Amino acid sequence: MRTNPLDDELGNYFDEQTPATLPEDGHGNVSSIASPDRSDVSNDLIKSLPTKETAEMLVTAYFRSWHPFLPFLHGPTFMSDLEAVYEQSITDSWRSICCALTLQCVLRIAAVDYRDTIRLRPSAVDRPQTLLAILGPLALDNRQVSVQALLAAQMYLVVSLSLDAASSVGGLICRSIVKSGLHRCPYRYPNIAEDDRDMRKRTFWCAYILDRFLTQSMGHPLGLQDGDIDVCLPSPDERHAKHAEEDADGDRLRVLSNMIKCAKFTGQILETFHKSIHARSLNQHTLLGLEAEIEAWWNQLPRRFNETTSFSQRAFFNISYNHLKLLMNRPFLSLDPFSPNFLAAIQKCLSASRNIIEIFSTQLSAADDLKWPGYMSCAWMAGLLVVFAAQCNQYPVEHAKEDVGCCLGILNNMSRRWKAASHCRNALRILKDRIDQHPPGVSPPPEIDTQSPDLTEFLSGKETASTTSGLSRSKRRRTTSQARVSGGNSESRAFQEDFITANEAEKSTERTTAPEFGGMEPPFHANQYNFSTDMFQSTDWESLLQLVDQDPLLPGFPGNFE
């Protein structure tokens, strides 16, 4: 791949601006916040590499498994850099750091699948603290090789579920992308070579996908705003291309294009439901339009992908589609449980959860390893919603126990890759044991309150007269129900407390508990939630399980997640 002259010019400028020695404090000691010398960093990264044969095997495994989904590296160029790193023939110290760091991260991503047979030497990239110290200076440079090194490091942190550190790296990447102009169509710049244009687009869209994944996982605002982007989606029929792509390239472009669309929908859902209430514009037309776009995307997916990866691409997009349905419908679970919106949403969430569990079970039966880091939160959320639906008497208990049992097996398999999955599994087992000991009582279907306000009215702050009167009737019904169930058994309340602990963790302080309903037992789902928030918006694995670590029923759990 040809080198961009602008990159060389910028690199020379950056070398001139970089101090050759480390800054010292008033006592002559090297400042602790300063970055180490570039040559020392490069040498340390190279010395900790495995043998060349092992590296080539792991790199091949990486390009087979991960590259089709996040192709921010150029294969031939990367293999040339691998040869140069092992021969130590790279004269530019800055490029040497970027190549060695990218290689280290790629090897560690691939080595997860060979953890029983391959032990890599300790390296500076093993700990997020030391890795971030290396990445800081890279963010000051806007050459593409630096952005690719940042992306490789972020991907390594994501795969290892070090999401907090990955989010911090994402901030560096967003600024580097803006400074380098990667968020603009490369065809705006006539001096950029054709091959470089393709790599610029691939690099940007991979950063976009990881940004949306971390935004949803961590509950942070979007890093890359759609309104600032005008990069064309990769496709065989790209508008600037002079000729159609070959079939093999077309398949790879379709995979990346659909990954981008899925990430875009995730960002739109987060902006729709989780944006500040002062800047939120939510109405029924917006929701229907977004739902229609998601369904259209799902229906236009290719019937058969080119199975070039070790885990099924079709299954990946199937799980992603059902996860989008969960994100779209779970905000409505904070509404009045007698309202049609709540009842419809819980059934949609239940269907999506069952599909997710079934797909995971099929993948495990086919000996397909579950690698994507978002899979763990999908399985965890699916299990929680199945238990919640059973507790609301919206799903048969026997069916729920069977589904939760499958979900426990899935999380147990994932625990071999991610330590946090074992915590999710144990928390879900507590809920399952409670169902076994104290199953929900059989009660008649609830009376549907057609006067209850819908989510759009609450979020927009508009309450009609019928809405106000509906709320008054709902409050009167709750008061009557409280009198009927005031003598309810304590065992149901114990189940309720455990469910709240597993679902809300430390972010449940804003919720107030309402009186119990007499028409449904146990009455957990009748708790009054803040209507302007999504009841499950903070249910990432870190926040949900923070209190589970301190549960006396689970002795010996460490206090942090790695």
C-alpha positions as semicolon CSV with decimal commas, in nm:
position;residue;x (nm);y (nm);z (nm)
1;M;0,000;0,000;0,000
2;R;0,144;0,337;-0,100
3;T;0,246;0,584;0,167
4;N;0,063;0,914;0,187
5;P;0,313;1,205;0,154
6;L;0,104;1,407;0,398
7;D;0,157;1,139;0,662
8;D;0,535;1,154;0,615
9;E;0,533;1,531;0,640
10;L;0,325;1,520;0,957
11;G;0,547;1,246;1,098
12;N;0,859;1,460;1,051
13;Y;0,690;1,750;1,224
14;F;0,581;1,527;1,511
15;D;0,934;1,388;1,554
16;E;1,068;1,742;1,582
17;Q;0,810;1,833;1,847
18;T;0,865;1,521;2,060
19;P;1,125;1,573;2,336
20;A;1,421;1,336;2,317
21;T;1,448;1,315;2,696
22;L;1,188;1,278;2,965
23;P;1,089;1,583;3,171
24;E;1,221;1,599;3,525
25;D;1,070;1,739;3,841
26;G;1,238;1,986;4,076
27;H;1,448;1,713;4,240
28;G;1,591;1,578;3,917
29;N;1,364;1,273;3,909
30;V;1,176;1,165;3,602
31;S;0,813;1,272;3,620
32;S;0,575;0,983;3,680
33;I;0,324;1,114;3,429
34;A;0,575;1,132;3,147
35;S;0,577;0,869;2,876
36;P;0,882;0,642;2,847
37;D;1,136;0,687;2,571
38;R;1,005;0,565;2,238
39;S;1,298;0,335;2,169
40;D;1,262;0,172;2,511
41;V;0,890;0,115;2,458
42;S;0,953;-0,038;2,117
43;N;1,227;-0,266;2,249
44;D;1,012;-0,385;2,541
45;L;0,721;-0,465;2,311
46;I;0,943;-0,655;2,067
47;K;1,128;-0,852;2,335
48;S;0,801;-0,989;2,476
49;L;0,683;-1,127;2,141
50;P;0,652;-1,506;2,100
51;T;0,842;-1,702;1,839
52;K;0,781;-1,605;1,480
53;E;0,607;-1,936;1,404
54;T;0,365;-1,888;1,695
55;A;0,300;-1,529;1,591
56;E;0,219;-1,628;1,234
57;M;-0,021;-1,897;1,354
58;L;-0,202;-1,656;1,588
59;V;-0,219;-1,382;1,325
60;T;-0,376;-1,628;1,080
61;A;-0,635;-1,724;1,343
62;Y;-0,710;-1,356;1,408
63;F;-0,769;-1,276;1,042
64;R;-0,995;-1,579;1,010
65;S;-1,209;-1,503;1,316
66;W;-1,209;-1,128;1,379
67;H;-1,097;-0,950;1,065
68;P;-1,425;-1,003;0,869
69;F;-1,616;-0,814;1,140
70;L;-1,364;-0,538;1,215
71;P;-1,130;-0,505;0,914
72;F;-0,931;-0,201;1,024
73;L;-0,601;-0,366;0,925
74;H;-0,466;-0,421;0,575
75;G;-0,364;-0,787;0,558
76;P;-0,060;-0,772;0,325
77;T;0,074;-0,459;0,493
78;F;0,030;-0,612;0,838
79;M;0,219;-0,928;0,738
80;S;0,500;-0,714;0,598
81;D;0,513;-0,522;0,925
82;L;0,528;-0,852;1,115
83;E;0,835;-0,954;0,916
84;A;0,993;-0,614;0,972
85;V;0,927;-0,620;1,347
86;Y;1,093;-0,960;1,391
87;E;1,386;-0,853;1,174
88;Q;1,396;-0,516;1,356
89;S;1,435;-0,342;1,023
90;I;1,196;-0,051;1,093
91;T;1,412;0,258;1,125
92;D;1,134;0,499;1,225
93;S;1,098;0,459;1,602
94;W;0,742;0,592;1,597
95;R;0,628;0,344;1,335
96;S;0,813;0,070;1,521
97;I;0,607;0,138;1,834
98;C;0,280;0,139;1,639
99;C;0,358;-0,186;1,456
100;A;0,484;-0,367;1,766
101;L;0,187;-0,251;1,974
102;T;-0,065;-0,352;1,706
103;L;0,102;-0,692;1,673
104;Q;0,097;-0,748;2,051
105;C;-0,275;-0,669;2,072
106;V;-0,362;-0,889;1,773
107;L;-0,167;-1,181;1,920
108;R;-0,343;-1,149;2,254
109;I;-0,686;-1,132;2,095
110;A;-0,619;-1,453;1,903
111;A;-0,445;-1,625;2,197
112;V;-0,771;-1,630;2,396
113;D;-0,878;-1,929;2,185
114;Y;-0,550;-2,106;2,264
115;R;-0,527;-2,028;2,634
116;D;-0,475;-2,397;2,718
117;T;-0,187;-2,449;2,475
118;I;-0,016;-2,111;2,425
119;R;0,123;-1,889;2,701
120;L;0,238;-1,549;2,582
121;R;0,514;-1,367;2,764
122;P;0,415;-1,081;2,995
123;S;0,395;-0,751;2,813
124;A;0,315;-0,386;2,876
125;V;-0,023;-0,433;2,708
126;D;-0,141;-0,685;2,969
127;R;-0,245;-0,417;3,219
128;P;-0,479;-0,134;3,114
129;Q;-0,281;0,120;3,318
130;T;0,048;0,058;3,137
131;L;-0,126;0,025;2,802
132;L;-0,296;0,364;2,842
133;A;0,041;0,521;2,924
134;I;0,169;0,404;2,586
135;L;-0,144;0,509;2,397
136;G;-0,146;0,869;2,523
137;P;0,134;0,995;2,295
138;L;-0,012;0,801;2,001
139;A;-0,330;1,009;2,024
140;L;-0,125;1,322;1,951
141;D;-0,046;1,188;1,605
142;N;-0,309;1,162;1,332
143;R;-0,128;0,926;1,097
144;Q;-0,335;0,624;1,004
145;V;-0,085;0,380;1,154
146;S;-0,134;0,550;1,493
147;V;-0,514;0,533;1,468
148;Q;-0,489;0,164;1,377
149;A;-0,269;0,101;1,681
150;L;-0,527;0,275;1,902
151;L;-0,803;0,063;1,748
152;A;-0,607;-0,259;1,802
153;A;-0,558;-0,168;2,168
154;Q;-0,926;-0,079;2,211
155;M;-1,034;-0,403;2,047
156;Y;-0,805;-0,601;2,279
157;L;-0,959;-0,428;2,581
158;V;-1,311;-0,491;2,450
159;V;-1,243;-0,860;2,385
160;S;-1,108;-0,895;2,740
161;L;-1,411;-0,699;2,872
162;S;-1,199;-0,420;3,020
163;L;-1,473;-0,185;2,907
164;D;-1,383;0,112;3,125
165;A;-1,032;0,128;2,982
166;A;-1,167;0,062;2,632
167;S;-1,404;0,357;2,670
168;S;-1,113;0,582;2,767
169;V;-0,922;0,469;2,459
170;G;-1,236;0,542;2,258
171;G;-1,212;0,907;2,359
172;L;-0,858;0,922;2,222
173;I;-0,971;0,754;1,900
174;C;-1,259;0,998;1,846
175;R;-1,027;1,298;1,868
176;S;-0,768;1,133;1,644
177;I;-1,035;1,053;1,384
178;V;-1,161;1,410;1,377
179;K;-0,809;1,555;1,350
180;S;-0,717;1,318;1,068
181;G;-1,044;1,377;0,881
182;L;-1,142;1,011;0,879
183;H;-1,503;1,108;0,948
184;R;-1,522;1,272;0,605
185;C;-1,555;1,093;0,273
186;P;-1,200;1,021;0,150
187;Y;-1,303;1,114;-0,204
188;R;-1,312;1,475;-0,085
189;Y;-0,932;1,467;-0,092
190;P;-0,794;1,410;-0,445
191;N;-0,435;1,362;-0,321
192;I;-0,526;1,041;-0,133
193;A;-0,450;0,721;-0,323
194;E;-0,730;0,476;-0,404
195;D;-0,599;0,205;-0,170
196;D;-0,566;0,455;0,112
197;R;-0,924;0,569;0,061
198;D;-1,052;0,217;0,117
199;M;-0,844;0,177;0,433
200;R;-0,955;0,513;0,569
201;K;-1,319;0,409;0,534
202;R;-1,261;0,070;0,694
203;T;-1,067;0,225;0,981
204;F;-1,337;0,481;1,050
205;W;-1,629;0,238;1,041
206;C;-1,453;-0,005;1,275
207;A;-1,407;0,280;1,522
208;Y;-1,777;0,363;1,478
209;I;-1,886;0,005;1,555
210;L;-1,675;-0,013;1,871
211;D;-1,799;0,331;1,979
212;R;-2,163;0,220;1,959
213;F;-2,088;-0,106;2,139
214;L;-1,916;0,073;2,428
215;T;-2,184;0,342;2,441
216;Q;-2,453;0,080;2,491
217;S;-2,245;-0,127;2,734
218;M;-2,131;0,161;2,954
219;G;-2,432;0,393;2,923
220;H;-2,216;0,681;2,798
221;P;-2,311;0,945;2,539
222;L;-2,220;0,875;2,178
223;G;-1,863;0,955;2,088
224;L;-1,913;0,984;1,711
225;Q;-2,229;1,172;1,613
226;D;-2,413;1,062;1,299
227;G;-2,468;1,423;1,198
228;D;-2,092;1,476;1,164
229;I;-2,032;1,174;0,938
230;D;-2,045;1,164;0,559
231;V;-1,838;0,850;0,491
232;C;-2,009;0,615;0,246
233;L;-2,111;0,273;0,370
234;P;-1,889;-0,003;0,230
235;S;-2,074;-0,208;-0,029
236;P;-2,004;-0,380;-0,361
237;D;-2,197;-0,099;-0,533
238;E;-2,008;0,188;-0,370
239;R;-2,102;0,510;-0,549
240;H;-1,742;0,621;-0,605
241;A;-1,613;0,285;-0,728
242;K;-1,524;0,262;-1,096
243;H;-1,600;-0,110;-1,113
244;A;-1,802;-0,360;-0,910
245;E;-1,623;-0,554;-0,640
246;E;-1,544;-0,920;-0,687
247;D;-1,765;-1,177;-0,515
248;A;-1,521;-1,247;-0,230
249;D;-1,469;-0,876;-0,161
250;G;-1,844;-0,820;-0,195
251;D;-1,918;-1,073;0,080
252;R;-1,672;-0,907;0,315
253;L;-1,815;-0,565;0,240
254;R;-2,170;-0,688;0,307
255;V;-2,068;-0,819;0,649
256;L;-1,907;-0,488;0,744
257;S;-2,197;-0,288;0,601
258;N;-2,452;-0,479;0,808
259;M;-2,235;-0,446;1,117
260;I;-2,240;-0,070;1,064
261;K;-2,618;-0,060;1,017
262;C;-2,672;-0,259;1,336
263;A;-2,440;-0,024;1,526
264;K;-2,626;0,275;1,381
265;F;-2,961;0,141;1,505
266;T;-2,811;0,089;1,849
267;G;-2,703;0,451;1,859
268;Q;-3,044;0,573;1,743
269;I;-3,219;0,371;2,014
270;L;-2,989;0,511;2,280
271;E;-3,046;0,865;2,154
272;T;-3,423;0,809;2,147
273;F;-3,469;0,672;2,498
274;H;-3,164;0,771;2,702
275;K;-3,088;1,125;2,593
276;S;-3,140;1,404;2,843
277;I;-3,510;1,457;2,898
278;H;-3,462;1,826;2,813
279;A;-3,331;1,737;2,465
280;R;-3,544;1,430;2,401
281;S;-3,801;1,429;2,121
282;L;-3,999;1,108;2,143
283;N;-4,327;1,034;1,969
284;Q;-4,509;0,739;1,824
285;H;-4,407;0,820;1,467
286;T;-4,039;0,821;1,562
287;L;-4,067;0,484;1,732
288;L;-4,259;0,328;1,444
289;G;-4,012;0,466;1,192
290;L;-3,715;0,326;1,382
291;E;-3,885;-0,009;1,428
292;A;-3,962;-0,020;1,055
293;E;-3,597;0,049;0,969
294;I;-3,480;-0,233;1,195
295;E;-3,728;-0,479;1,046
296;A;-3,633;-0,373;0,692
297;W;-3,265;-0,425;0,772
298;W;-3,336;-0,771;0,908
299;N;-3,545;-0,872;0,608
300;Q;-3,284;-0,757;0,355
301;L;-2,996;-0,950;0,511
302;P;-2,839;-1,199;0,268
303;R;-2,989;-1,544;0,305
304;R;-2,645;-1,701;0,327
305;F;-2,321;-1,536;0,424
306;N;-1,986;-1,666;0,313
307;E;-1,891;-1,872;0,620
308;T;-1,527;-1,771;0,644
309;T;-1,524;-1,723;1,019
310;S;-1,517;-1,964;1,309
311;F;-1,851;-1,842;1,442
312;S;-2,158;-1,813;1,226
313;Q;-2,217;-1,473;1,074
314;R;-2,586;-1,547;1,030
315;A;-2,620;-1,633;1,399
316;F;-2,432;-1,316;1,490
317;F;-2,678;-1,095;1,304
318;N;-2,974;-1,297;1,435
319;I;-2,862;-1,232;1,791
320;S;-2,796;-0,866;1,711
321;Y;-3,147;-0,830;1,567
322;N;-3,309;-0,975;1,879
323;H;-3,088;-0,759;2,098
324;L;-3,214;-0,452;1,912
325;K;-3,570;-0,565;1,986
326;L;-3,483;-0,584;2,356
327;L;-3,337;-0,234;2,350
328;M;-3,645;-0,102;2,169
329;N;-3,905;-0,251;2,401
330;R;-3,758;-0,268;2,748
331;P;-3,814;0,106;2,824
332;F;-4,188;0,032;2,817
333;L;-4,144;-0,209;3,108
334;S;-4,132;0,094;3,337
335;L;-4,498;0,174;3,260
336;D;-4,808;0,073;3,450
337;P;-4,813;-0,311;3,435
338;F;-5,187;-0,297;3,356
339;S;-5,131;-0,086;3,045
340;P;-5,137;-0,236;2,694
341;N;-4,794;-0,088;2,625
342;F;-4,640;-0,277;2,915
343;L;-4,810;-0,605;2,827
344;A;-4,711;-0,579;2,461
345;A;-4,353;-0,483;2,545
346;I;-4,298;-0,766;2,789
347;Q;-4,415;-1,020;2,533
348;K;-4,186;-0,875;2,266
349;C;-3,895;-0,880;2,509
350;L;-3,981;-1,235;2,607
351;S;-3,986;-1,351;2,244
352;A;-3,651;-1,185;2,175
353;S;-3,500;-1,336;2,491
354;R;-3,618;-1,684;2,402
355;N;-3,474;-1,646;2,052
356;I;-3,138;-1,536;2,192
357;I;-3,122;-1,834;2,428
358;E;-3,221;-2,074;2,151
359;I;-2,959;-1,938;1,910
360;F;-2,686;-1,960;2,173
361;S;-2,786;-2,317;2,255
362;T;-2,773;-2,410;1,885
363;Q;-2,430;-2,253;1,852
364;L;-2,296;-2,447;2,149
365;S;-2,444;-2,770;2,016
366;A;-2,253;-2,709;1,693
367;A;-1,930;-2,658;1,894
368;D;-1,922;-2,294;1,784
369;D;-1,730;-2,078;2,028
370;L;-1,913;-1,765;2,149
371;K;-1,647;-1,499;2,100
372;W;-1,817;-1,165;2,051
373;P;-1,792;-0,970;2,381
374;G;-2,150;-0,846;2,347
375;Y;-2,279;-1,202;2,371
376;M;-2,242;-1,214;2,748
377;S;-2,467;-0,916;2,813
378;C;-2,721;-1,055;2,562
379;A;-2,741;-1,388;2,745
380;W;-2,750;-1,217;3,084
381;M;-3,030;-0,979;2,983
382;A;-3,227;-1,260;2,819
383;G;-3,217;-1,464;3,139
384;L;-3,325;-1,169;3,352
385;L;-3,621;-1,090;3,130
386;V;-3,738;-1,451;3,128
387;V;-3,740;-1,451;3,508
388;F;-3,910;-1,113;3,514
389;A;-4,185;-1,231;3,276
390;A;-4,246;-1,539;3,489
391;Q;-4,262;-1,328;3,803
392;C;-4,523;-1,109;3,632
393;N;-4,729;-1,417;3,547
394;Q;-4,673;-1,343;3,179
395;Y;-4,481;-1,667;3,113
396;P;-4,533;-2,021;3,248
397;V;-4,297;-2,101;3,533
398;E;-4,200;-2,440;3,393
399;H;-4,103;-2,282;3,062
400;A;-3,909;-2,012;3,243
401;K;-3,712;-2,263;3,449
402;E;-3,619;-2,454;3,134
403;D;-3,505;-2,138;2,955
404;V;-3,311;-2,013;3,256
405;G;-3,143;-2,353;3,284
406;C;-3,027;-2,320;2,922
407;C;-2,910;-1,967;2,994
408;L;-2,707;-2,089;3,291
409;G;-2,533;-2,340;3,066
410;I;-2,456;-2,066;2,814
411;L;-2,310;-1,837;3,080
412;N;-2,110;-2,127;3,220
413;N;-1,954;-2,178;2,877
414;M;-1,879;-1,807;2,850
415;S;-1,715;-1,805;3,194
416;R;-1,418;-1,988;3,044
417;R;-1,353;-1,679;2,835
418;W;-1,481;-1,399;3,061
419;K;-1,461;-1,408;3,438
420;A;-1,765;-1,180;3,471
421;A;-1,988;-1,445;3,311
422;S;-1,952;-1,660;3,623
423;H;-2,093;-1,376;3,833
424;C;-2,388;-1,340;3,595
425;R;-2,444;-1,715;3,613
426;N;-2,447;-1,721;3,993
427;A;-2,681;-1,423;4,017
428;L;-2,921;-1,587;3,772
429;R;-2,901;-1,915;3,964
430;I;-3,018;-1,735;4,280
431;L;-3,327;-1,614;4,097
432;K;-3,393;-1,959;3,955
433;D;-3,361;-2,117;4,300
434;R;-3,612;-1,867;4,436
435;I;-3,857;-1,960;4,163
436;D;-3,810;-2,328;4,249
437;Q;-3,871;-2,262;4,619
438;H;-4,150;-2,006;4,587
439;P;-4,312;-2,020;4,243
440;P;-4,544;-1,732;4,154
441;G;-4,907;-1,798;4,232
442;V;-5,153;-1,863;3,954
443;S;-5,380;-1,565;3,912
444;P;-5,627;-1,449;3,646
445;P;-5,499;-1,224;3,367
446;P;-5,480;-0,860;3,471
447;E;-5,745;-0,615;3,372
448;I;-5,601;-0,403;3,094
449;D;-5,617;-0,034;3,175
450;T;-5,666;0,135;2,839
451;Q;-5,656;0,479;3,003
452;S;-5,299;0,444;3,128
453;P;-5,057;0,693;2,972
454;D;-4,806;0,566;2,722
455;L;-4,432;0,621;2,731
456;T;-4,426;0,901;2,477
457;E;-4,663;1,112;2,689
458;F;-4,449;1,073;2,999
459;L;-4,119;1,137;2,825
460;S;-4,247;1,443;2,643
461;G;-4,406;1,581;2,959
462;K;-4,750;1,602;2,797
463;E;-5,039;1,458;2,994
464;T;-5,388;1,479;2,856
465;A;-5,702;1,496;3,065
466;S;-5,766;1,128;3,004
467;T;-5,412;1,054;3,114
468;T;-5,460;1,242;3,441
469;S;-5,789;1,070;3,515
470;G;-5,633;0,735;3,426
471;L;-5,357;0,797;3,675
472;S;-5,612;0,882;3,944
473;R;-5,799;0,557;3,881
474;S;-5,471;0,368;3,885
475;K;-5,378;0,518;4,222
476;R;-5,719;0,427;4,366
477;R;-5,679;0,072;4,243
478;R;-5,333;0,049;4,400
479;T;-5,470;0,174;4,734
480;T;-5,743;-0,090;4,728
481;S;-5,494;-0,357;4,627
482;Q;-5,265;-0,262;4,913
483;A;-5,540;-0,325;5,165
484;R;-5,609;-0,668;5,015
485;V;-5,249;-0,786;5,016
486;S;-5,118;-0,617;5,331
487;G;-5,106;-0,956;5,495
488;G;-4,908;-1,119;5,212
489;N;-4,643;-1,376;5,301
490;S;-4,284;-1,271;5,368
491;E;-4,141;-1,528;5,128
492;S;-4,272;-1,339;4,825
493;R;-4,111;-1,025;4,960
494;A;-3,781;-1,209;4,997
495;F;-3,796;-1,308;4,631
496;Q;-3,875;-0,949;4,543
497;E;-3,571;-0,818;4,733
498;D;-3,336;-1,065;4,565
499;F;-3,467;-0,974;4,221
500;I;-3,416;-0,603;4,288
501;T;-3,060;-0,669;4,405
502;A;-2,973;-0,864;4,091
503;N;-3,135;-0,616;3,852
504;E;-3,068;-0,266;3,980
505;A;-2,754;-0,264;4,198
506;E;-2,639;0,078;4,312
507;K;-2,843;0,279;4,060
508;S;-3,179;0,193;4,213
509;T;-3,182;0,483;4,458
510;E;-3,411;0,697;4,243
511;R;-3,692;0,445;4,243
512;T;-3,970;0,440;4,501
513;T;-4,162;0,125;4,581
514;A;-4,538;0,137;4,531
515;P;-4,799;-0,074;4,710
516;E;-4,845;-0,429;4,594
517;F;-5,115;-0,540;4,353
518;G;-5,375;-0,784;4,463
519;G;-5,452;-0,913;4,115
520;M;-5,102;-1,058;4,055
521;E;-4,877;-1,246;4,292
522;P;-4,590;-1,202;4,361
523;P;-4,624;-0,826;4,315
524;F;-4,269;-0,723;4,216
525;H;-4,365;-0,589;3,876
526;A;-4,607;-0,341;4,031
527;N;-4,326;-0,131;4,178
528;Q;-4,348;0,228;4,066
529;Y;-4,057;0,334;3,843
530;N;-3,950;0,671;3,720
531;F;-4,139;0,696;3,393
532;S;-3,873;0,913;3,231
533;T;-3,611;0,639;3,247
534;D;-3,560;0,290;3,114
535;M;-3,591;0,041;3,400
536;F;-3,306;-0,165;3,256
537;Q;-3,093;0,115;3,111
538;S;-2,811;0,053;3,362
539;T;-2,813;-0,324;3,341
540;D;-2,461;-0,370;3,217
541;W;-2,273;-0,652;3,386
542;E;-2,062;-0,421;3,604
543;S;-2,344;-0,223;3,768
544;L;-2,581;-0,519;3,801
545;L;-2,331;-0,743;3,973
546;Q;-2,156;-0,497;4,201
547;L;-2,382;-0,584;4,493
548;V;-2,390;-0,953;4,408
549;D;-2,020;-0,970;4,494
550;Q;-2,109;-0,867;4,849
551;D;-2,395;-1,114;4,885
552;P;-2,333;-1,354;5,176
553;L;-2,484;-1,632;4,964
554;L;-2,189;-1,600;4,727
555;P;-1,877;-1,613;4,949
556;G;-1,531;-1,562;4,812
557;F;-1,618;-1,346;4,515
558;P;-1,352;-1,088;4,430
559;G;-1,451;-0,725;4,455
560;N;-1,370;-0,626;4,099
561;F;-1,419;-0,750;3,748
562;E;-1,137;-0,808;3,504
